[in-house]
Each structure stands twice: as structure tokens, then as C-alpha cells.
Amino acid sequence: MIAAPRSGSGKTTIALGLLRAFRRRGLAVVGLKSGPDYIDPAFHAAASGVEGVNLDSWAMAPDLLAALAGRATAGQALALCEASMGLFDGVPAPPGRSGASADVAAALGMPILLVVDVSGQAQSAAAVVKGCATYDGRLSVAGVILNRVGSERHRRLAAEAIETLGIPVVGALPRSDRLALPERHLGLVQAGETDALDARLDAIADVVEAHVDCGRVLELASAFNLAAPAPGAVALRPPGQRIALARDEAFSFIYPHLVAGWRAAGAEIVAFSPLADEPPAADCDVCWLPGGYPELHAGKLAAAEGFREGLRRFAETKPAHGECGGYMALGRSLVDASGVSHRMAGLLGVGTSFAKRRMTLGYRQARLSADCALGTAGAALRGHEFHYATIVLAGDDDPFALVADAYGTAPSPAGSRRGRVTGSFFHVIAEP
């Protein structure tokens, strides 16, 4: 696991550089991601050539976590799991279920490669490393990579202090703006939209190979043998036999483990593009609109009459569900960042705005208010929210679910349900 004491230390850059470097050496390597994140795993896949998986210790039961890791790493010589936030950052929960990356590493026996941003410090970095190495007895910090090193003297002072702890420093990256990837309001710009992505990944790998002992990293990544995937471990049952799934630049945020699980259960995925004015296939059983960036394409969606009319006809007899961006598209209107209001599908009464931005972020547990595509009334689901859009028109629809956060707040109605159409800002990860 590539982890750090805090966010912003350079985990993503180093993970991408190592994945591409090992791939260039002919090693079968896969990238994993701890915690809820749609964007980093797509970059991992671009760097390694292999689709990985998200592993979440809060949302996923232990058998599902192990099964997903086992399937993703089968046949691979090396797995690199990028941690989220700081290594120990999570939510109040029973032992091993906090969502912290430390829980994932402990559950799977992953040694830690700790990335430490040493800007503004030298020998004091050793105290940080010692704290991380001793805070949780379940973990093994196998090595350290220093990031944002100012000089050779700076590197030597920090590295020598850390190595007195018996923990090797296997790399030291200099301060550089060359490694930056473009960002957007939910994180990095998506992999498929990043200009000259292969060239950027190769440039990052060049820097990592020049400043990190990749052979030593491989030695430290002592093989961890995962148990055979449990055949009954399913994140979410398929919402239908044939699933019409919106997939384009506006609707791309769906977890690969959900789609893979549906296919493994015998479901067929039929992709369509709202931006290309394509409706959901009429012979499908359910339509699923995932999250994404509809606010960046609101004008095009408003003009996609074929998509909207086809979606309306579909929803007259079959269920349709929208998550986050998909929820916004199912609503009455969407106000973009410039304040212009765009007509959406109108299948739900909600109106959303990106002009009035407010970040909403965190784990959520949802209990369905009525039977729908995701399950029966009262069924519990675990997932998260991450959005900047706000609701400016609530409408008079029934709620989709009762939703609570991970901090013990009372459940409250959330989302919308009208007929066979449901939606909310909640992204499902798994059944508890």
C-alpha cells in the first residue's frame, strides 16, 4: 500500500509512476484504490493496462473486501494500492470497519510504502515515520519515499534520520511542477479527458525511475497471498437482467466492481450515450444513470431530445435510477456554473444548481423507502456522497431513502421517487 501521513503528499503521482515503470519493465502489475474514488482508478488502469478495484473497509463487509482484492490481483505479479487521505483517517466504527486505509492494509496483509512530504522539515520527518510505524500494531511500514526534497543535503538529513529507525528510504523525489496533472472540482480531470495521457504517465514514470529504487520497492512488496474469492460475495445484486447504462463524459462514475459483479451474476450491460442523443434500449429491464459531470454538458443534454423522449418512454413501464449527476439529469432543471438554467428530463421534480456551490462529502447509509431497482423497501445500502451541486427546487416527490451519515446523526429523507423513477446524490458501494 502506497500511503502517507496526510493528503497532498504525492501518493497519486508516485503510485502512477510506479505502475507505469513496472509495466514498462514487463511486470504484470495492477493498481488498487482504498476508499471511495472514481477518478484515481481510471488513471491506475491507464498506467498499468489493467483495471483495478476500489477497496473500502467501511462500506464493504470483510468477505467482500477480500473477494474483490483476490479477483483483482489474480495473475498479477504485483499489486499497488493507493491509500486515501492520511493512512489512519476514517470514521467512528467497529474495529477494522472505519474506512481508513490502515484497515484495508491490515485486512489484506499489505506492507506500507510511506510517502512523506519533507518540504519544511528534515530530521523531524523521522518522528512522523516513527509515529506511523508504531501507531497501529497490525501494520508494517516496509519503506519510505521522500517527496519534495530541496537538495542533496536535505535528502541526506531526512533519510539518515529515518533509517536509524530501521526503515529503509527507497526513493527521494525533488520538488517539481512537471509531475502535476490537471484538476477539476471533484479531483483530477478524468483520465479519458487528459491530453496526451500516455506521454504524461511516461514522464512521471521517468522521474520516479530516476529517483526511486524500483527493484528495492519490489523486494519490499513481500507477496501477500489472498484467499480464494468467496463465490457468494456480491456487492449489489443486479437491478435487472439487461441494464441500460449511460456511459459518456457526462456519466462515467460507476464503480467497476458493481458492473463486474452484475456481469458475473449473468446480467448484460447495454451502454448508451445521452450526449450522443441516444435513448436507453427499449428491450432493457432497467436504466441506470451514474454520476459524472452533467453540469459541464448541461446545454448538450438539454438539446438531446431523442435521449429525453426515449428515457421518458422507457420510464413509463420500467424503472430508471440516477446517482448524483444522473439524479440531476432526471430532475426538472440544472443551473450551470454561469447561472444559466437548462431543462433536464423532468422525470423527477428536483431542480439543482452548480452556480450555488457547496461541497457535500462523506459516507452514507441508506434505507430504501419503497421497492425500487436497488432493492425492496427497508433494504440497507452503504455508499457515499461527493458533490458541489445544491438543490434549489425540492419538488413534491416521495423520498428515495432515509439516509444517515457515519457519525450517528438521525436518518433523514433524501432523494426523490416518482413512479418507477428514483434518484439521489447517494452513490451505492455495497450492501452491508
C-alpha positions as CSV (number, residue, x, y, z in Angstrom):
1,M,0.0,0.0,0.0
2,I,1.3,3.4,-1.0
3,A,0.2,5.6,1.9
4,A,1.0,8.9,3.5
5,P,0.6,10.7,6.9
6,R,-1.8,13.2,5.2
7,S,-3.5,14.2,1.9
8,G,-1.4,16.1,-0.6
9,S,1.8,14.2,0.0
10,G,2.1,12.9,-3.6
11,K,0.6,9.4,-3.3
12,T,-1.2,9.5,-6.6
13,T,1.8,10.7,-8.6
14,I,4.1,8.1,-7.1
15,A,1.6,5.3,-7.5
16,L,1.1,6.2,-11.2
17,G,4.8,6.5,-11.7
18,L,5.5,3.1,-10.2
19,L,2.6,1.4,-12.0
20,R,3.9,2.7,-15.4
21,A,7.5,2.0,-14.5
22,F,6.8,-1.7,-13.6
23,R,4.6,-2.1,-16.6
24,R,7.4,-0.8,-18.9
25,R,9.7,-3.5,-17.3
26,G,7.2,-6.2,-18.4
27,L,5.8,-6.9,-14.9
28,A,2.2,-7.7,-14.5
29,V,1.0,-5.0,-12.1
30,V,-2.4,-3.8,-11.0
31,G,-3.4,-0.6,-9.2
32,L,-6.0,-0.7,-6.4
33,K,-7.6,2.2,-4.5
34,S,-8.6,2.3,-0.9
35,G,-11.8,4.2,-0.3
36,P,-14.4,5.8,-2.5
37,D,-12.9,7.4,-5.6
38,Y,-13.9,7.2,-9.2
39,I,-11.1,9.1,-10.8
40,D,-7.8,7.7,-9.5
41,P,-8.6,4.1,-10.5
42,A,-9.1,5.2,-14.1
43,F,-5.6,6.6,-14.1
44,H,-4.3,3.5,-12.4
45,A,-5.8,1.4,-15.3
46,A,-4.2,3.7,-17.9
47,A,-0.8,3.5,-16.2
48,S,-0.8,-0.3,-15.7
49,G,-3.0,-1.5,-18.6
50,V,-5.2,-3.4,-16.1
51,E,-8.5,-2.4,-14.5
52,G,-8.2,-2.5,-10.7
53,V,-10.8,-2.1,-8.0
54,N,-11.8,0.1,-5.0
55,L,-11.5,-1.5,-1.6
56,D,-13.5,0.2,1.2
57,S,-13.4,-1.1,4.8
58,W,-16.5,0.9,5.9
59,A,-18.8,0.1,3.0
60,M,-17.7,-3.5,2.3
61,A,-18.1,-6.5,4.5
62,P,-14.7,-8.3,5.2
63,D,-15.6,-11.2,2.9
64,L,-16.4,-8.9,0.0
65,L,-13.3,-6.8,0.5
66,A,-11.1,-10.0,0.4
67,A,-13.0,-11.4,-2.6
68,L,-12.7,-8.2,-4.7
69,A,-9.0,-7.9,-3.8
70,G,-8.5,-11.6,-4.7
71,R,-10.2,-11.2,-8.1
72,A,-8.3,-8.0,-9.0
73,T,-4.9,-9.4,-8.1
74,A,-5.3,-12.9,-9.6
75,G,-2.5,-13.5,-12.1
76,Q,-0.7,-10.3,-11.2
77,A,2.9,-10.2,-10.0
78,L,2.5,-7.0,-8.0
79,A,-0.4,-5.0,-6.6
80,L,0.0,-1.4,-5.6
81,C,-2.9,0.0,-3.5
82,E,-3.1,3.8,-3.3
83,A,-4.4,4.9,0.1
84,S,-6.9,7.7,0.7
85,M,-6.2,10.8,2.8
86,G,-3.9,10.0,5.7
87,L,-3.2,6.4,6.4
88,F,-5.3,6.3,9.6
89,D,-8.0,8.7,8.7
90,G,-11.5,7.1,8.9
91,V,-14.9,7.4,10.7
92,P,-16.1,6.1,14.1
93,A,-16.8,2.4,13.5
94,P,-16.2,-1.0,15.0
95,P,-12.6,-2.3,14.7
96,G,-11.5,-2.8,11.1
97,R,-14.5,-1.0,9.6
98,S,-13.5,2.6,9.9
99,G,-12.9,3.2,6.2
100,A,-9.3,4.1,7.0
101,S,-6.7,2.7,4.5
102,A,-4.9,1.2,7.6
103,D,-7.9,-1.2,7.9
104,V,-7.6,-2.3,4.3
105,A,-3.8,-2.9,4.6
106,A,-4.3,-4.8,7.9
107,A,-7.1,-7.0,6.5
108,L,-5.1,-8.0,3.4
109,G,-1.6,-8.1,4.9
110,M,-0.2,-5.3,2.8
111,P,3.1,-3.8,3.8
112,I,3.1,0.0,3.7
113,L,5.3,2.2,1.5
114,L,5.0,5.5,3.2
115,V,5.3,8.7,1.1
116,V,6.5,11.6,3.3
117,D,6.4,15.2,2.1
118,V,9.6,16.6,3.6
119,S,9.1,20.2,2.5
120,G,9.7,22.4,5.5
121,Q,11.4,19.7,7.6
122,A,14.4,17.4,7.7
123,Q,15.2,15.1,10.6
124,S,11.7,15.8,12.0
125,A,10.4,13.6,9.2
126,A,11.8,10.6,11.2
127,A,9.4,11.4,14.1
128,V,6.5,11.3,11.6
129,V,7.6,8.0,10.2
130,K,8.1,6.5,13.7
131,G,4.6,7.6,14.6
132,C,3.1,5.9,11.6
133,A,5.2,2.8,12.1
134,T,4.2,2.3,15.8
135,Y,0.6,3.8,15.9
136,D,-1.1,0.6,14.7
137,G,0.5,-2.8,15.6
138,R,-1.4,-4.5,12.8
139,L,0.7,-2.7,10.1
140,S,4.3,-3.0,8.8
141,V,5.9,0.1,7.4
142,A,8.3,-1.5,5.0
143,G,9.9,1.5,3.4
144,V,9.7,5.3,2.8
145,I,9.8,7.5,-0.3
146,L,10.6,11.2,0.4
147,N,8.8,13.7,-1.7
148,R,9.5,17.4,-2.5
149,V,13.2,17.2,-1.5
150,G,15.0,20.5,-1.8
151,S,18.6,19.4,-2.2
152,E,21.0,16.5,-1.7
153,R,21.8,17.8,1.8
154,H,18.1,17.9,2.6
155,R,17.7,14.4,1.3
156,R,20.6,13.1,3.4
157,L,19.4,14.7,6.6
158,A,15.9,13.3,6.4
159,A,16.9,9.9,5.0
160,E,19.7,9.2,7.6
161,A,17.3,10.1,10.5
162,I,14.6,7.8,9.2
163,E,17.0,4.9,8.6
164,T,18.1,5.0,12.2
165,L,14.6,3.6,12.8
166,G,15.5,0.5,10.8
167,I,13.2,1.6,8.0
168,P,14.8,2.0,4.5
169,V,14.4,5.1,2.4
170,V,14.0,3.7,-1.1
171,G,13.5,7.0,-3.0
172,A,13.6,10.8,-2.9
173,L,11.8,12.9,-5.4
174,P,12.8,16.5,-5.9
175,R,10.4,19.4,-5.9
176,S,8.9,19.7,-9.4
177,D,5.9,21.1,-11.2
178,R,6.5,18.7,-14.1
179,L,4.5,15.9,-12.4
180,A,1.3,17.9,-11.9
181,L,-1.9,16.5,-13.5
182,P,-4.9,18.8,-14.4
183,E,-7.5,19.1,-11.7
184,R,-11.3,19.7,-11.6
185,H,-13.7,20.3,-8.8
186,L,-14.1,16.6,-7.9
187,G,-10.3,15.9,-8.2
188,L,-8.2,15.2,-11.2
189,V,-9.6,15.7,-14.7
190,Q,-10.8,12.3,-15.8
191,A,-8.2,10.0,-17.4
192,G,-10.1,9.9,-20.7
193,E,-10.1,13.7,-20.9
194,T,-6.5,14.3,-20.0
195,D,-4.5,15.4,-23.0
196,A,-1.6,13.2,-24.1
197,L,-2.1,11.0,-21.1
198,D,0.3,8.3,-22.1
199,A,3.1,10.9,-22.6
200,R,2.3,12.4,-19.1
201,L,2.4,8.9,-17.5
202,D,5.7,8.1,-19.2
203,A,7.1,11.4,-18.0
204,I,6.0,10.7,-14.4
205,A,7.5,7.2,-14.7
206,D,10.8,8.7,-15.9
207,V,11.1,10.9,-12.9
208,V,10.1,8.1,-10.5
209,E,12.6,5.6,-12.0
210,A,15.3,8.2,-11.8
211,H,14.7,8.9,-8.1
212,V,13.3,5.6,-6.7
213,D,14.9,2.2,-6.4
214,C,12.2,0.2,-8.1
215,G,14.0,-3.0,-7.5
216,R,14.0,-2.4,-3.8
217,V,10.3,-1.5,-3.9
218,L,9.6,-4.8,-5.5
219,E,11.6,-6.6,-2.8
220,L,9.8,-4.8,0.0
221,A,6.4,-5.7,-1.5
222,S,6.5,-9.1,0.1
223,A,3.9,-11.3,-1.6
224,F,0.6,-11.5,0.2
225,N,-1.5,-14.5,-0.7
226,L,-5.2,-13.7,-0.6
227,A,-7.8,-16.3,0.0
228,A,-9.7,-17.6,-3.0
229,P,-12.6,-15.2,-3.8
230,A,-15.8,-16.2,-1.9
231,P,-18.3,-17.2,-4.6
232,G,-21.2,-15.7,-2.6
233,A,-19.6,-12.3,-2.0
234,V,-21.7,-9.8,-4.1
235,A,-21.6,-6.0,-3.6
236,L,-25.1,-5.3,-5.1
237,R,-27.5,-7.7,-6.9
238,P,-28.2,-6.8,-10.5
239,P,-31.1,-4.4,-10.8
240,G,-32.2,-6.2,-13.9
241,Q,-31.2,-8.9,-16.4
242,R,-30.5,-6.3,-19.1
243,I,-29.2,-3.0,-17.8
244,A,-29.2,0.1,-19.9
245,L,-26.1,2.0,-18.5
246,A,-25.4,5.6,-19.5
247,R,-21.7,5.9,-20.3
248,D,-20.0,9.0,-21.7
249,E,-18.1,12.1,-20.5
250,A,-21.2,13.3,-18.5
251,F,-22.0,9.9,-16.9
252,S,-18.9,7.9,-16.0
253,F,-18.9,7.5,-12.2
254,I,-19.9,3.9,-11.5
255,Y,-17.7,1.5,-9.6
256,P,-16.1,-1.2,-11.7
257,H,-16.8,-3.8,-9.0
258,L,-20.6,-3.2,-9.4
259,V,-20.5,-3.7,-13.2
260,A,-18.2,-6.7,-12.9
261,G,-20.5,-8.2,-10.2
262,W,-23.6,-7.7,-12.3
263,R,-21.9,-9.4,-15.2
264,A,-20.7,-12.3,-13.0
265,A,-24.3,-12.7,-11.9
266,G,-25.4,-13.1,-15.5
267,A,-26.7,-9.6,-16.3
268,E,-26.0,-7.9,-19.6
269,I,-24.8,-4.3,-19.7
270,V,-26.1,-2.2,-22.7
271,A,-24.3,1.1,-22.8
272,F,-25.7,4.2,-24.3
273,S,-24.6,7.9,-24.5
274,P,-27.0,10.7,-23.6
275,L,-24.5,13.2,-25.0
276,A,-24.8,11.4,-28.4
277,D,-28.6,11.8,-28.0
278,E,-29.0,8.0,-27.6
279,P,-32.0,6.7,-25.6
280,P,-31.9,3.6,-23.3
281,A,-32.5,0.4,-25.3
282,A,-36.2,-0.4,-25.1
283,D,-35.6,-4.1,-24.6
284,C,-33.6,-3.5,-21.3
285,D,-35.2,-4.1,-17.9
286,V,-33.8,-1.1,-16.1
287,C,-32.0,2.2,-16.9
288,W,-29.1,3.4,-14.7
289,L,-27.7,6.9,-15.0
290,P,-24.5,7.1,-13.0
291,G,-22.8,10.2,-11.6
292,G,-20.3,12.3,-13.5
293,Y,-20.2,15.9,-14.8
294,P,-23.6,16.7,-16.3
295,E,-23.1,20.4,-15.3
296,L,-20.3,20.6,-17.8
297,H,-22.5,19.4,-20.6
298,A,-25.9,20.8,-19.5
299,G,-26.6,22.6,-22.8
300,K,-25.9,19.5,-24.8
301,L,-28.1,17.4,-22.5
302,A,-30.9,19.9,-22.8
303,A,-30.7,19.7,-26.6
304,A,-30.7,15.9,-26.6
305,E,-34.4,15.5,-27.3
306,G,-34.0,11.9,-28.5
307,F,-32.4,10.9,-25.2
308,R,-35.0,12.6,-23.1
309,E,-38.0,11.4,-25.0
310,G,-36.6,7.8,-25.1
311,L,-35.9,8.0,-21.4
312,R,-39.5,9.2,-20.7
313,R,-41.0,6.3,-22.7
314,F,-38.7,3.8,-21.0
315,A,-39.8,5.0,-17.5
316,E,-43.4,4.6,-18.3
317,T,-43.1,0.9,-17.9
318,K,-39.7,0.2,-16.4
319,P,-37.5,1.5,-13.6
320,A,-34.9,4.2,-14.1
321,H,-32.4,5.3,-11.4
322,G,-30.0,8.2,-11.2
323,E,-27.0,8.6,-8.9
324,C,-25.7,12.1,-8.2
325,G,-25.2,13.5,-11.8
326,G,-27.7,11.0,-13.0
327,Y,-30.1,12.3,-10.4
328,M,-29.6,15.9,-11.6
329,A,-30.3,14.8,-15.2
330,L,-33.5,13.1,-14.2
331,G,-34.7,16.3,-12.5
332,R,-36.6,19.3,-13.8
333,S,-33.7,21.7,-14.3
334,L,-29.9,22.1,-13.9
335,V,-28.3,25.6,-13.4
336,D,-24.8,25.6,-14.6
337,A,-21.8,27.4,-13.1
338,S,-22.6,30.6,-15.1
339,G,-26.1,30.7,-13.8
340,V,-27.9,29.5,-16.9
341,S,-30.8,27.1,-16.3
342,H,-31.1,24.1,-18.6
343,R,-34.1,21.8,-19.0
344,M,-33.5,18.2,-17.9
345,A,-35.6,15.1,-18.3
346,G,-38.3,16.2,-15.9
347,L,-39.0,12.7,-14.6
348,L,-38.4,13.9,-11.0
349,G,-39.4,17.3,-9.5
350,V,-35.9,18.3,-8.2
351,G,-34.0,21.3,-9.6
352,T,-30.3,21.5,-9.0
353,S,-27.7,24.2,-9.3
354,F,-24.0,24.4,-9.8
355,A,-24.0,28.2,-9.5
356,K,-24.7,27.8,-5.8
357,R,-21.9,25.5,-4.9
358,R,-21.5,23.7,-1.6
359,M,-19.2,20.7,-1.1
360,T,-21.0,17.7,0.4
361,L,-18.8,14.8,1.2
362,G,-18.9,11.6,3.3
363,Y,-20.1,8.1,3.9
364,R,-23.8,7.4,3.9
365,Q,-26.0,4.5,4.9
366,A,-29.4,4.5,3.0
367,R,-32.5,2.5,3.8
368,L,-34.8,2.3,0.8
369,S,-38.2,4.0,1.3
370,A,-40.0,1.7,-1.1
371,D,-39.4,-1.1,-3.6
372,C,-37.2,0.1,-6.5
373,A,-34.4,-1.0,-8.8
374,L,-31.9,-1.2,-5.9
375,G,-33.9,-3.4,-3.7
376,T,-37.0,-3.8,-1.6
377,A,-38.4,-1.3,0.9
378,G,-36.3,-1.2,4.1
379,A,-33.2,-2.7,2.4
380,A,-29.9,-1.1,3.6
381,L,-27.2,0.1,1.4
382,R,-23.8,1.6,2.1
383,G,-22.1,4.3,-0.1
384,H,-21.1,7.9,-0.1
385,E,-21.8,11.4,-1.4
386,F,-19.4,13.8,-3.0
387,H,-20.8,16.7,-4.9
388,Y,-20.9,20.5,-5.1
389,A,-24.3,20.9,-6.6
390,T,-27.2,22.1,-4.4
391,I,-30.9,21.6,-4.6
392,V,-32.8,24.8,-5.4
393,L,-36.1,23.2,-6.2
394,A,-37.2,20.3,-3.9
395,G,-40.3,19.3,-5.8
396,D,-43.0,17.2,-4.2
397,D,-41.8,13.7,-4.9
398,D,-41.6,11.0,-2.3
399,P,-38.1,10.3,-0.8
400,F,-35.9,7.7,-2.3
401,A,-34.5,6.6,1.1
402,L,-33.8,7.5,4.7
403,V,-30.1,8.4,4.8
404,A,-27.7,8.8,7.7
405,D,-24.0,9.7,7.8
406,A,-21.3,7.7,9.7
407,Y,-21.3,9.9,12.7
408,G,-24.6,8.9,14.3
409,T,-26.9,11.6,13.0
410,A,-30.6,10.6,12.7
411,P,-31.7,9.3,9.3
412,S,-33.5,11.9,7.2
413,P,-35.4,11.6,3.9
414,A,-33.2,12.1,0.8
415,G,-33.6,11.9,-2.9
416,S,-36.7,11.5,-5.0
417,R,-39.1,8.8,-6.1
418,R,-41.9,9.2,-8.6
419,G,-43.5,6.2,-10.1
420,R,-40.7,3.9,-11.4
421,V,-38.1,6.7,-11.3
422,T,-35.7,7.1,-8.4
423,G,-32.6,9.1,-7.7
424,S,-30.4,10.8,-5.1
425,F,-26.9,12.1,-4.5
426,F,-26.1,8.8,-2.9
427,H,-23.5,6.6,-4.7
428,V,-24.0,3.0,-3.7
429,I,-20.9,0.9,-3.0
430,A,-22.3,-2.3,-1.4
431,E,-24.9,-3.9,0.7
432,P,-23.7,-4.0,4.3
